[in-house]
Structures are given as structure tokens and as C-alpha cells.
């Protein structure tokens, strides 16, 4: 078991063959199917690793009830990931996913890669379901329309 830091998260992403970026604050993130995922070390001394995903689309406030029903059902029926909706300042609704794992005692490389994969793949499942429930109207337009 070794302590988890941003460099180890980057090493895990490298080992998994993923492309990622490091922002100006030093946070690690990347795009998977145009969906933004970020990797956070939370708490003093990095007590938690959190993989947070954001659905790239936003929906009108009138759909808030349907979005809440979806996230409530997801969280009730599945362990991972936690998902929730947020109403943005412009009144649009967006969905975030989170998988958090305690790391205060460290992780080995296999465990770290597993948790990175778990956060990404389970978040992608949520977003795939949302894409089916709320199809992108632009993507449905025929070419040249």
C-alpha cells in the first residue's frame, strides 16, 4: 500500500492508456466520449479519492422532475456511482456522478486503477442512460437540415 497523490493518479491513467490533462490548479481530468471526468483528492492528507463525472448536456428546468426521478431511482437501485442534479445559475439542470473511495491507508497500483475504472465506467453508464432518456435534438437532425 502506498499513499495516493495526483502523480499516482496520473500514473494509473497512463497505465490504463487514457489521455488526460492537468489544469492550472493541478487537478487531473479528462474527456471520455466528450464527458468530463475529474479526479480529486479530498480531505486533509488526501483521505478520499473521488472520480467525478459531468454529463455534457443540460436540460431545461421543466425537466427537473424527470431528472430527479432518474437520479433517485439510480441511487436507490445501484451502489455506484452516486448521481445528482444541480440547477445552474442560468436555470438549466445538469447531472454529476461521483465515486469516492477512502485512501488514507493507501492503495496498491491494482486497487488504484480499479477505482479509477470504476468511477469512469459507472459514470459513463449513467450518462448513457441519460442520453437514451433525453436524446440530443441536434444529433437527431438529418444532415443538411
C-alpha positions as CSV (number, residue, x, y, z in Angstrom):
1,X,0.0,0.0,0.0
2,X,1.3,3.4,-0.9
3,X,-0.1,6.9,-0.4
4,X,-2.2,8.2,-3.3
5,X,-1.3,11.6,-4.8
6,X,-2.0,13.3,-8.1
7,X,1.1,11.8,-9.6
8,X,-0.1,8.3,-8.8
9,X,-3.5,9.1,-10.3
10,X,-1.7,10.2,-13.5
11,X,0.4,7.0,-13.4
12,X,-2.7,4.9,-13.1
13,X,-4.3,6.8,-16.1
14,X,-1.1,6.2,-18.1
15,X,-1.1,2.5,-17.2
16,X,-4.7,2.3,-18.4
17,X,-3.8,4.0,-21.7
18,X,-6.0,7.1,-21.0
19,X,-5.4,10.6,-22.2
20,X,-5.9,13.3,-19.5
21,X,-4.9,16.9,-18.7
22,X,-3.7,18.7,-15.6
23,X,-5.4,22.1,-15.1
24,X,-3.8,25.3,-13.8
25,X,-4.8,24.3,-10.2
26,X,-3.0,20.9,-10.6
27,X,-6.3,18.9,-10.8
28,X,-6.3,15.9,-13.1
29,X,-9.2,15.5,-15.6
30,X,-10.1,14.1,-19.0
31,X,-12.8,13.6,-21.6
32,X,-14.3,10.2,-22.2
33,X,-16.8,10.3,-25.0
34,X,-17.0,14.1,-24.6
35,X,-17.9,13.7,-20.9
36,X,-15.7,15.5,-18.4
37,X,-14.3,13.5,-15.5
38,X,-12.1,14.9,-12.8
39,X,-10.0,13.2,-10.1
40,X,-10.0,14.8,-6.7
41,X,-8.0,14.1,-3.5
42,X,-10.3,15.2,-0.7
43,X,-9.6,16.0,2.9
44,X,-6.5,16.9,4.8
45,X,-3.8,14.5,3.9
46,X,-5.8,13.1,1.0
47,X,-8.4,10.9,2.8
48,X,-10.6,10.2,-0.2
49,X,-10.1,9.8,-3.9
50,X,-13.2,11.0,-5.8
51,X,-13.9,10.4,-9.5
52,X,-16.5,13.0,-10.6
53,X,-18.2,13.0,-14.0
54,X,-20.3,15.6,-15.6
55,X,-22.9,14.9,-18.3
56,X,-22.1,17.3,-21.1
57,X,-25.7,18.3,-21.7
58,X,-28.0,20.4,-19.8
59,X,-31.8,20.3,-19.8
60,X,-34.5,22.8,-19.2
61,X,-35.8,23.4,-15.6
62,X,-39.1,21.9,-16.8
63,X,-37.4,18.5,-16.9
64,X,-36.1,18.8,-13.3
65,X,-38.8,16.3,-12.0
66,X,-37.9,13.7,-14.6
67,X,-34.2,14.2,-13.8
68,X,-34.8,13.8,-10.1
69,X,-36.8,10.7,-10.6
70,X,-34.0,9.2,-12.7
71,X,-31.3,10.0,-10.1
72,X,-33.4,8.9,-7.2
73,X,-34.1,5.5,-8.9
74,X,-30.4,5.1,-9.8
75,X,-29.2,5.8,-6.3
76,X,-31.8,3.6,-4.8
77,X,-31.1,0.6,-7.1
78,X,-27.3,0.8,-7.5
79,X,-24.3,1.2,-5.3
80,X,-22.2,3.1,-7.8
81,X,-22.0,5.9,-8.8
82,X,-23.8,8.4,-6.7
83,X,-25.5,10.8,-9.1
84,X,-27.3,14.0,-8.5
85,X,-28.7,17.0,-10.3
86,X,-27.8,20.6,-9.9
87,X,-29.7,23.7,-11.1
88,X,-27.2,26.1,-12.6
89,X,-27.4,29.9,-12.3
90,X,-29.0,30.1,-15.8
91,X,-31.9,27.8,-14.7
92,X,-30.6,24.8,-16.6
93,X,-30.2,21.4,-15.0
94,X,-27.1,19.2,-15.2
95,X,-26.2,15.8,-13.8
96,X,-23.0,14.9,-11.9
97,X,-21.7,11.4,-10.9
98,X,-19.3,10.6,-8.1
99,X,-17.4,7.6,-6.9
100,X,-15.4,8.1,-3.7
101,X,-13.0,5.7,-2.0
102,X,-11.2,6.1,1.3
103,X,-7.4,6.2,0.6
104,X,-6.0,7.4,4.0
105,X,-4.2,4.0,4.4
106,X,-3.1,4.0,0.7
107,X,-3.8,1.7,-2.3
108,X,-1.7,-0.6,-4.3
109,X,-1.5,0.0,-8.1
110,X,-4.2,-2.5,-9.0
111,X,-6.6,-1.0,-6.4
112,X,-6.0,2.5,-7.7
113,X,-6.5,1.5,-11.3
114,X,-9.7,-0.4,-10.3
115,X,-11.2,2.6,-8.6
116,X,-10.3,4.9,-11.5
117,X,-12.0,2.5,-13.9
118,X,-15.0,2.1,-11.5
119,X,-15.5,5.9,-11.4
120,X,-15.2,6.3,-15.2
121,X,-17.2,3.3,-16.3
122,X,-20.1,3.6,-13.8
123,X,-20.4,7.4,-14.6
124,X,-20.5,6.5,-18.3
125,X,-23.3,4.1,-17.6
126,X,-25.4,6.9,-16.0
127,X,-24.7,9.2,-18.9
128,X,-25.5,6.5,-21.5
129,X,-28.9,6.1,-19.8
130,X,-29.5,9.8,-19.8
131,X,-28.6,10.1,-23.5
132,X,-31.3,7.4,-24.1
133,X,-33.9,9.2,-22.0
134,X,-33.1,12.7,-23.2
135,X,-31.9,12.4,-26.8
136,X,-29.9,15.3,-28.1
137,X,-32.2,17.1,-30.6
138,X,-29.2,18.4,-32.6
139,X,-27.8,14.9,-33.0
140,X,-31.2,13.7,-34.3
141,X,-31.3,16.2,-37.2
142,X,-30.7,14.8,-40.6
143,X,-27.5,16.0,-42.4
144,X,-28.1,19.3,-44.1
145,X,-31.3,20.2,-42.1
